[in-house]
Amino acid sequence: MEHVLQKIDDLEMKLSFQDITIEELNQEVIKLNTLVARQQHQMLLMVNKMQAMEPSNMASQADETPPPHY
């Protein structure tokens, strides 16, 4: 009987440890989700800023006149 009680105690300790580990991992997942959301927002801001920039002074390939030897 004592052997069974010892096994029950061991299982309860393992379960407790797993509960703590799961909670710690959950907190890390929450932090990472927040970080990813922030990075996505920053990336969107960068894309919008780049799209709003003035085009360069170089003509596009279609607007370029061919060299004289053509």
N, C-alpha and C positions, 0 to 999 in steps of 0.2 A: 504494500500500500504506500509505503514511504517513497518508493521508486516512482510511482504514478504521480504523487504530489510534487516530487522534484521535477518531473517532466512538465507538469502543468505550470510550475513556477518559471521554468526555462522558457516555455512558450509565451507566457505573459510578458517576460522581459523582452523577448524577441519582438513581440507585437508592439510593445511600448517603444522600442528602438525604431521599428519601422514607421510608426506613427510620427515620431519626431523627424525622421529622415524625409518622409513624404511632405511634411509641412515645410521643412527647409527647402526642399526642391520646388515646392509650389511657390514659395517666396522668390526664389531665383527666376522661375518662369515669369512671374509677374513683373519683376525688374526688367527682364529681357524683352518682354512684350512692350513695356513702356519705352525702352530704348529704341526698339525697332520702329515704333510709332513716331517717335521724335525724329529719327533719321529719315523716315519716309516724308515727314513734313518738311524737313530741311532740304531734301532732294527736290521736292516739288517747288519749293521757293527758288532753288538754284535754277531749275529748268525754266520757270517763269521769268526769272531775271535774265537768263541767257536769251530767251525768245524776245524779250523786250529791248535787247541791246540794238544799237544802230548797226546796220549791215556794214561790212568792211568797204573800204574805198576801192577794192579790186573789182573789176567787172566779172560777171559770171562767164563761164565758158561759152555760153550761147551768144553773149553780147560781144565777145572778142572778135575782131576782124582777123582773118587769116593772114599769115605773113605774106609778103609780096611774091615769094617764089611759088605760090600756089596758083 
